[in-house]
Each structure stands twice: as C-alpha cells, then as structure tokens.
Amino acid sequence: MAVPITPDTVTGHVASVNPKGLRLDGHADWLNYSRFAEDIVPPMRGQHVTVTVDRQGFVRAVEPASGPEEPATGYQGATSVKDRTITRLAVLKAAAEFAASRPQLKSGEVLKIAASWERWVNRAESAEDTGDAF
C-alpha cells in the first residue's frame, strides 16, 4: 500500500527570483517552479513567503508568509526602483501643476516643492497619519 507523501513547506525571505524559480535567503540552491503547478505568481525580492515543494523538490505554490515582516531598508515604502521612479514622477507632475498657476515661481522652486512633497509621501507612518491620535 502506498503511503501518501505530503508536500514540504519552506518559509523565508526571497533573495532572488527569475521566471524559472526563486532562491531564499540562507539557501544556496534555487527552487524551480514545477511545470505542473498552476497559477504561481512569482514573489518579489525581499518578500517573506511560504513555498510548498513537491517530493522532487519543485515549487508547487508560493504564498505570503504570516508573521512579522522585516523592516524595509533604504527608500521607505518602495519595493523597487520602478516604484520609486513612479512616485518621484507623480510628485514632480503635481508640483509642476501646482506651479503652473503661479507664474512668479521659477523651475528650481518647482524642484524644491517636489522634493519636499516626496519627503512627505515617504515619511515614516505615525499615529497622526493613521488616525489613531485621538
């Protein structure tokens, strides 16, 4: 009689990812996606995940892991260079639109306004920001 083999799970932070698989922090080997797995959404680098692997060691599922996340380092709130660029362009556009109705402002001042607004967007969350102050 065959004994059912349950899949194993591995939890960790994604160190690297590509279209064929992922590598977790502290692991030297890559975990390749199974060709039989359906609907695997590749995680982002740095994301805390639980990976389900089959008995051959191929990834069958990737899910966000429950538990505490490590704090982000560097640019707060952004998960990638692309996100940072999008945020900066949006803030610059808003500052330019703000300045369009104020002809006395110079282009250098628009950049100062944009930089100030970018700092505000990326500030650390506090009780004031979440509405928990009262």
C-alpha positions in Angstrom: 0.0 0.0 0.0 1.4 3.4 -1.0 1.8 5.9 1.8 0.7 9.4 0.7 3.6 11.9 0.7 2.7 15.3 1.9 4.4 18.3 0.4 7.0 20.2 2.4 7.0 23.9 3.1 9.8 26.3 3.4 9.4 29.8 4.8 11.9 32.7 4.2 12.7 35.9 2.5 13.2 35.8 -1.2 16.8 36.6 -2.1 16.5 36.2 -5.9 13.7 35.4 -8.4 13.5 34.7 -12.1 10.9 33.3 -14.4 12.0 29.7 -13.6 12.2 29.8 -9.8 13.4 31.5 -6.7 16.1 31.4 -4.1 15.5 32.1 -0.4 18.0 33.9 2.0 20.3 31.4 3.6 19.8 28.8 0.9 22.4 28.1 -1.7 20.1 26.2 -4.1 17.4 27.6 -6.3 13.8 26.3 -6.0 12.5 25.7 -9.5 8.8 26.1 -10.3 7.0 22.9 -11.2 5.7 22.7 -14.8 2.6 21.2 -13.3 1.9 24.0 -10.8 -0.9 26.3 -11.7 -1.2 30.0 -11.0 2.2 30.6 -9.4 2.7 34.3 -9.0 6.4 34.9 -8.7 7.1 36.8 -5.4 9.1 40.0 -5.2 12.7 40.0 -4.0 12.7 40.6 -0.2 9.1 39.3 0.2 8.5 36.9 3.2 7.0 33.8 1.7 6.0 30.2 2.4 7.0 27.9 -0.5 5.3 24.5 -1.0 7.6 22.0 -2.7 6.7 18.5 -4.0 8.6 15.3 -3.3 11.0 16.1 -6.2 11.7 19.5 -4.8 9.8 21.6 -7.3 7.8 24.6 -6.2 4.0 23.9 -6.3 2.9 27.1 -4.5 4.2 30.4 -3.2 2.2 32.3 -0.6 2.9 35.3 1.5 4.0 34.1 4.9 2.2 35.1 8.1 4.3 36.6 10.8 6.4 39.7 11.2 8.0 41.3 8.2 11.5 42.7 8.4 11.5 46.4 8.2 12.3 48.0 4.9 15.7 49.5 4.5 16.7 52.4 2.4 13.9 54.1 0.4 10.8 53.8 2.7 7.6 52.5 1.1 9.1 51.5 -2.2 9.6 47.9 -3.2 11.7 48.6 -6.3 13.5 51.2 -8.3 10.4 51.3 -10.6 8.1 52.2 -7.7 10.5 54.9 -6.6 10.6 56.4 -10.1 6.8 56.3 -10.4 6.4 58.1 -7.1 9.0 60.7 -8.0 7.4 61.4 -11.4 4.0 61.7 -9.8 5.2 64.2 -7.2 7.1 66.2 -9.9 4.0 66.3 -12.1 1.9 67.5 -9.1 4.4 70.2 -8.2 4.5 71.4 -11.8 0.7 71.6 -12.0 0.8 73.5 -8.6 3.3 76.0 -10.0 1.5 76.4 -13.4 -0.9 78.8 -11.7 1.9 80.7 -10.0 4.0 82.4 -12.7 6.3 84.0 -10.2 7.7 80.6 -9.3 10.9 79.5 -11.0 11.7 76.0 -12.2 14.2 75.5 -9.4 11.5 76.2 -6.9 9.3 73.6 -8.5 12.0 71.0 -7.9 12.2 72.1 -4.2 8.5 71.8 -3.8 8.6 68.3 -5.5 11.5 67.2 -3.1 9.5 68.5 -0.1 6.4 66.6 -1.2 8.4 63.4 -1.9 9.7 63.5 1.7 6.2 63.9 2.9 5.0 60.9 0.8 7.8 58.7 2.1 7.7 59.8 5.7 7.5 57.2 8.5 4.0 56.3 9.5 2.9 57.8 12.8 -0.2 57.8 15.0 -1.2 61.1 13.3 -1.1 59.5 9.9 -3.3 56.5 10.8 -5.9 58.5 12.7 -5.0 56.8 16.0 -4.0 60.1 17.6 -7.4 60.6 19.2 
